[in-house]
Amino acid sequence: MPPIQATVSSLKNIGQGVAYFLATPALSELQLTLKKTFHNFLIPQDQQSFRPHITIQNKVKPEEAIALLQKLQTSFTPFDIHINGLDLWHYLDGPWQHYRFFEFSQANEIR
């Protein structure tokens, strides 16, 4: 599939951090397809609603998250990005280990 276009539409406090949230119907459709395909392998957390985002701060005190959010909001305007693929990670009971990057292709070829 070709790269996915998305709009970084907003900044939000995620409790102990801050994230950019994305507006992207194509990514939501892909997530739904993957969710249906791998349904039998998903844990309850994977069954939650899909809220595509980019975490820019995590695991800080709530007041630090609020301070960063307020600082970023002063100059934030939505902007467009291209998503060029998906990364697969292994959860190792705490840390994560990168396994593989699946690049989207302009030519729709299977890799």
N, C-alpha and C positions, 0 to 999 in steps of 0.2 A: 504494500500500500504506500501511497505517497506520504510525505511529511504532513503532519496535522497542524493547521493554523489554530491559534488560540489567542484570546485577549486576556491579559492580566487585568482583571476588572476591579479588584479591590484588595485592600489590606485588612487583615483581621487578627485579633488577639486569639490565640489558641490555648489560653490558660497559662502555660509556662513558656510562651514564645509568641512569635509573630509569623504570619504566612501571607504570601500573595495568593489570592484565589483566582481561578481561571474560568472563563466562559468559553466552552468549546464543545459544541454538539458532537463533532466527529470523535473526540476522545471519549465522550460518554457512551457513544455507540460501540466503540471498540471495547470499552470496559464491560459493557453488558454482554457482548459476544464472548469475551474471555470468561466472564462469570458463569455463563450458561455452559460453556465448553468444559470448564474445570469444576463444575458444581460439586461433584463428589469429593473433591480434594480440599475444599475451602473450609476454614475454621469460622466460628461465629463472627469474629471481627471482620472477615472478608465479606460477610453478608450484609454489613451495614450500608447505609446510603453512600453513594459516591460523591465526594466533594473534592474535585481535583484542585490541588494547591502545590505551591513551592514553599517549603519551610525555609525561612531565612534566620530564624532564631528558635532555639528549643532548650528545654530543661534549665530555665533561669527562674529567678524569683518573679512572682506575678507583677511586682512593682517595676522590675526591669523591663518586662514585656510591655507594660503600659507606657513606660517612658519611650521605648523605641517606636512603638506604634504612633504615639503622638508626634514624635520627631519626623517619621517618614510621611505621615499624613499631610504635613504642611506643604510638601511639594509633589505629592503623588498625583499622577494623571494616568488613566488606563493606557496600556500600550500593547501592541501585537507581538507575538513570538511564534516561532516554528518549532514543533516537537519532531525531532529527527529519528526517534526510535524509543525503544523501551529497554530498561535495565532490569535484569533478574537478579535478585539477591537471596541469599540463604540466611535465615535467622538462626543464630547459634546460642539460643537461650540468653540473650543479652546483646552481644555485639552482632553486627551484620557483616556478611562477607559477600562481596560482589562476585557473581558467577558469570554473567554474560550480557553483552549488549546486543540487542536485535535492532539493526538499523532499518528504517523504512527506506524504500527504494522509489526513485522517481519513475522507474520503468515498470513498476508493479511486478518485478520478478521475485521469485521465491529464493531465499538465501538459506 
